[in-house]
Amino acid sequence: MARAAAFFDLDRTLLAGASGPAISRGLRAVGLLTERHIPGEDLVFRLFNMVGENRPAMMLTRQAARMAQGWDADRAREAGELAADELESQVQPYAKLLIEQHKAEGRTLVVATTSPDHLVRPLAERLGFDDVVATVYEERGGTFTGRIVGEFVWGKGKYLAVRDWCADHGVDLRECWAYSDSYYDVPLLNAVGHPVVVNPDPRMRVQAVARRWPTVHLDVPPGVVKLAGLEAQQVAMPLARPELLLYAKLDISGTEHIPAEGPGIICGNHRSYFDPLAIGYALAQRGRPVRFLGKKEVFDAPVIGDLMRAAGGIRVDRGTGSDQPLEEAAQALRAGELVAIMPQGTIPRGRAFFDPELKGRWGAARLAALTGAPVIPLGLWGTEQVWPRNSRLPNVLNFVNPPPVTVTIGPPVELGRTDPDADTKAIMAAIAALLPPEAREYHEPTREELARTLPSSYKGDPEAYEEPAARRPGSD
């Protein structure tokens, strides 16, 4: 059986935007371009980043071979190395994970791009690709002649170049994967057995719908919906201002402890169905989306479940004992995202709700040990006044006397990362330290207070309620 390969376009696929600016800077650094800009260069790059590949950009790219006549080929390759220094950090986070997946499954990895081979091969090699299908400039005596060898790797030319590569390497094109954003790569995607559209330009979006090709965005987890380049959480952030939340009086502090970039595990205590919204408001102050781990019941619910999946939430089914949710969360952290988890697992019920000692499960500690990501404790207080456990909906009409809710974020927790039990206790202690003094003393609840901690389906005596063993924190 012929081997399979995975072909990745470069600009707006592996990278979020154009590689051209970094390549131009590399060429200037080695003296092959002057400090004067190529006429219209900036405009072409801006247009490319907005709408994708276009004929003006491709005309400029094709003419670049003629402009390179007389260039020293070794210095041009040096420019490619300099460009790779800059571009390596710009590779989209989930593209790296996808590359690892194809490599683990034994496929040959190939960058297929219109850009010149000598300028993109250094980046491809750093990313672990096996080969490059790119436009090749003719060399003679160590300098470029101004001509192209073989296909200009664009549009149908890219398909032909990939087809020839497959024939030379004994690869069946129909068994291959291809990833691209560009309408001009339709011939290539139509030829492979596994076409995937990435961050599509407007015309490619139409093609993807018409041909039922899967569409992904490699800067966010699979399934996250994006519109005009923004995901739902980013669209909502400007509106997530505490003063605009009229049915609760939010007091948020410590947001400086949330990493401005890179991975982080946000660990909060669990008091109410309102908790994720309160956490979302806090993280919006930092301008960062978050991926919540949530119980399967939430994801299986109509409307809310769809919203959770669209926001990149991670479904947890504790009944299966599967490590899949932790693996998904680890992937998000490796991609530099924030993941939110409530180590208690569920809202405590009955008298357990008033226990000053917070007890947690091992998930957050295992995730920290697996990824090395910092654990950021977050203390919630008063959320149960907005949405108590025995209410199917929050009280969104309480404008006259909205209950106070505090969200307090602390510095990263010091962890050994070898003993999940000890690390879990450290995480829960750090969360408890962020709560007000009354949280650290046992409060004998009234009958009404007990009732508010129980599901609306519970019809028995609140004072007689006992937490089932399977639901007790730490029982797993």
N, C-alpha and C positions, 0 to 999 in steps of 0.2 A: 504494500500500500504506500502511495506517495506521501511524503511528509507534508504537513500543513504549515502555513506561515500567517503572521499577522502583520498587516501593512498599516502604518500610521502616517497620516499627513502631519505636517509640522505646525504651520501657523494657524491659530485659532482652533487647533485640535490638541496636540501635545502642549502647545503654549496657549495662553489666553488670548494673545494678540499677535502682532507681527514680529518676526525676528529681524526685519530689515534695519531698524534703528541700531540695534546692538552690532549687527554685521557692519554697518557703515562706520560705527565708532571703531571697530577693530581694524578696518581697512585704513582709516585715517591714522590710527595709532602706529601702523607699520609703514606709513608714508605712501601708500598706494592711492589714496584719495587726498585731495587738498582740503583745507578747512572750509572752503566754500562748498555750500550745499549743491547737490545735483538739482537743477531747476525742477520745482514741483515735488521734490522728494517728501517733504513734510506733509503736504496735502494728500499725497498718495497714501502714505502710511496711516494718516488719520481716517481717510475714507475706508481703507482696508479694515481697520479695527472696528469701524461702525457697521459696515455691511458685508465684509468678507471680500473674497477675490473679485476682481473686476478687470476689465480689459486694459484700462490705463496702467494699472499696476503690473499686469503681465507684459505689456509692451515695454515698460521700463525694465523689467527683469530680463526680457529677451535681448534688449539692446545692451544690457550690461556685459554680455559676452564680447561684443564689439569694442566696448569701452575698455575692456580688460586686455586688449591687444598690447603686447610688449611687457606686461606685468611679470615680475619674477614669481614663479609658481610656489616656491618655498615660502616667500613672504606672505603670499595669499593664504597658505595653509596656517601660517603663524597668526594671521588675522582671524581665521576660523577658531583657533585655540582661544584667543582673547574674547571672541564673541561667546564661546562656550562657557567661559568663566562667568559671564553675565547671565546667559540664558539658562544655565543649569538650575538656578534658583527660581526661574519663572515657569518651570514645567508644572502643569496643573496637578494638584495633590492626588486626585483619584486616577490620573493617568499613570502615575508611578505604581499604584496598586494594581492597575490593569496590566501593566508591563510585567510585574512580578507574577501575576496569575497566568498569563500566556507562557511565560518562561517555565513555570512550575508544571504546566500541562504539556511541555515538550515542543512548543511551536517555535519556528524561526521568527525572529523579530526584525522587521525591516522598516526604516523610515523611507517613505515615498513622498518626495517633495520637488517642487519646481526649482527651488534654490540650488545654487551651484554645489556640486559634490564636495569640493575642497573647503567650503565654508561651513557645511553642516555635518560632515562626517565626524569631526572632533566631538561635537555634542552627542551625536548618536552613540559613539563609543563609550562616552562617560555614562550614558543612561543604560548601558548593557545591551544595545542592539547588536544584531549579528551582521547586518549589512545595510547599505543605503542604495536606494534607487533615486537618482537625482540628475539634474542637468550637468553634463560633463563638458568642461572647456578643453579644447584641443591644446596640447602642449608640444613644443618643438624646441629642443635645446634648453629646456628649463624655463621657458617663457610661454605665455599664452599667445596663440595666433589670432584670436578674435573670432574663431569659428567654434561651433558646437559639434561634439562627437555623438552620433546617434540621435535619439529623440530629444526635442525640447519637452521636458517632462511636465506637461500641463494639458488638461482636458483629455482628449483622446490620446495625446502623446503619452500621458502618464499611464493610461491603461495599457498601451502597446509596450511601454518600457517594463511594466510589471509583468505582463504576459511573457515577454522575452526572458525576464529574470526567472520566472517559474519554469520555463522550458529548460533553461540552462542548469537549474538546480534540482530538477526532478520533482517539482512541487505541483500538485493538482490545484489549479486556480479555484475550482469549485469547492474545495475543502478549506479555503482560506478565509480569513477575516480581513476587513478593511474598514478603517475609521477616517472620516473626513467631515468637514463643515461645509464644503464648497459644492455649489451646483455644478461646477465644471468637472467634479470628480464622479458625476453620475455614471459615466461609462465604466469606471473601475468598480464602483459599488455594485453595479448591475451584473458584473462578471463574476464576482466572488459568491461563495455560498453563504457567507455570514456578513452582510453589510450592516454597519452601525453608523448612524449620523450623530455627529458631535457638535453642539453649539451651532446649529444650522444657520446659514444665511437665509434671507427671506425666500428665495426660490428653492433652496434645498429643503426648507421646511415643508413646502407644498409637495415636493417630490416624496419626502418621507411619509407624509400622510397618504398620498396616492398609492405608493408602493408598499405601504405597511412596514416600512423599515423602522427598527427601534431607534429612539433618540435619547441621547444621554448628555449630561453636562459634567465634565470631569473636574469641576471645582467644587462640586457638592455630592453628597451620597446618592446612590441610585434611588430613583423615585421622586426626588425633590423637584417640584415644579418651579420653572423659572419663566418670567415674563419680562421682555425688554431687558434681559441680562440680569434681572434681580429675582431672588427667591422671595417667597411670601414673608418670611421674617424680616428681611431687609426693607420690604415695602412698608411693613407695619411699624418699624422702629421709630420713625419721626412722630408717630401718634402715641407711642408708649411713654407718655409723660405722666408721672404720678399725679400732677395737679388736674389732669383731664379725667382721672378715674373718680367719678363722683360718688360711687357707692362704697368706697373704702378709702381710708386716709393712710396712704402708704408713706412710710418713713424708711428710706433706703440709705445705708451707709457702708463704707468699706469697699466700694467698687474698684478702688485703686489696686486691690489685691487680685482682681481678675486679670490674667495675662492679656496684654494688649494684642499679642499674636502668639501663635503656637498652641500646643495642646494644653488642656487643663481638665481635671475631673472635678466638677462642682458637686459637692455632697451636702444635702440639706436634710433636716428632719421633716417628718410628714405629719401634718395635722389636719389637712383639708384637701378637697378637690380643687380648691383655689390656689394651692401651692405652686403648681407649674406656671400659672399666670403671674404670680408674684415674683417668681424667679426670672421669668421672661422679662418683666419690667426692669429688674435689677440689671440683667445682662444687656438690655437695650441701652442703658446709660453708658455702657462700655462700647456699644456699637458692634456687638458680636452675636451671630446666630448661635444656637445651642441645639444639640441632639439629645433628646430625652429618652431614657430607657423607661418604658411604661408597661404595665400589665396587659396581657392579651385582651382582657375584657374591654379596655379602653380602645384598643386598635380594632376590635371586632364590632364596636358600636357604630351605628349609622352616623354619617356626617362627621362626628368627632374623630372617628378612626381614620377617615379619609384625610382630614386635616392634619392629623398626627403623622401619617405616612408622607404627605406632601411636604411637611416640614423636616423630614429626615429622621423622624422618631424611630426608635428601635424596639420592636415588639418582644416582650418577655413572656414565655409560657413556662412558669415554674413547675408545672405538672410533668413536663417531659424530662427535666433535668439536663437539657441540652446546653452546651457551651456556646451555641451559635450567637446569642445576643452579646456575650462578652467578646466574641471574635469580631462582630460588626462594630462594637464600640471601640475595640482596639484599632480597627482599620481607620475609623474616624479620627482617633487620636494621632495615629501615625500620619494622617493627612493634615495634621495641624489644627484640628477642630476642638471645640469645647463639647464635653459630654456631661450631662446632668443625671445624677442617680440619687435615689433616696434609699440609703442602706437599710432602713427599717422595713422596706419592702411593701408595706401596706400601712394604712392609718391604724394606729392602735385603737382597740375597742374597749368599751366599759372602763373599769378601773385602771386598766393598763395605760389608757390615754393620759392619766394623771401621775403616772410613775415618773419621778424626777430622773431616774437612770435611763438614758437612751440606749436601747439594744439594737444592734445592727447585724445584717448578714455580711458575708465575706465578699460579695461581688466587687465593691469599690476597691477593697484591699488587693484582690486578685488582679483587677484591672491596672492598678498602680504598679504592682510588681511586674506585670506583663509588659507594660509600655514605658515605665519610668516617668510618666506624666505627673506633674504636681497635683496634689489633692487640695482643693480650696474648700474649706468648711463654710457653710451658710446656715445661719440660724433664723428660723421663721417663728413668729409669734403673732397670734390674733387672727390667723387666716380662717380658723374654724368659726369665727363670728360672722364672716362673710358667707361662707358656704359650709355649714355643719354637715356631718356625715349622714344625718337622717333627713336631709333635704335633697330632693332630686335636682334642684336648680339653685344657683346663688341668689341672694337677695339684692337684685340690681336696682331696686327702687328706693333703697334707703339713702336718700339724698340729704335728709334733714339732720340725721345723726349718724354719719358713716362710722363704722368701727375702726379703731386704729390698728394698723398692721405694720409690724417692723420686719425688715429684711436686713440682717447684719452679716457682712462678709468678712472673714478673717484671713490672716496670712496662711500660706501653705503649711500643711501638717508635716511634722518631722516623722518619717516612717523608716522602719528597718527594711521593709520589702522582702522579708524572708519568712515571717510568721504572720499569716493572714488573721489569726485570732487577735494577736497583740496589735496589729495595725488597725483592725476594725475597732478595737477598744479606744485606740488613740484618736481615730477619726470621730467617733461618737462623743468622746470627751471634748474634743475641739469644738464640735457643734454646740454641745451643751453650754460651754463657756461663753458662747455668743448670745445666749438667751437671758432674759431679765431675771433678777434674783428670785422672784416668785416661782420660776420654773424649776428651781433647784430644791424646792421643798414640797413634800407631799401635801396635796390638797384633797380633803375628803369631799367628794362631789355630792351635789344634791341629786335627787331623782331626775330632775329636769336636765341637769348637766350630763348625767349618764345617758339619758335618752338621746341627746344630741350627738353622742359618739357612736351610735349604733345605726346600722343600715335601716332605711325606711321600711324594708320588708320585715324587720323584726317586730313581732307583735307581743312578745312576752314581757315579763317584769324586768325593767332595766337593772334593778338591784340584784337580780338573780342571774344575770348574764355572765357566762364564763367564756373566755377566749378559747376557741378550739386549738388543740395542740399544734395542728398543722399550720396555723396562722401565727403562732407565737414567734416574735422576732428571734432569729438565731436558731430556730428549730430545724433548719435544713443543714 
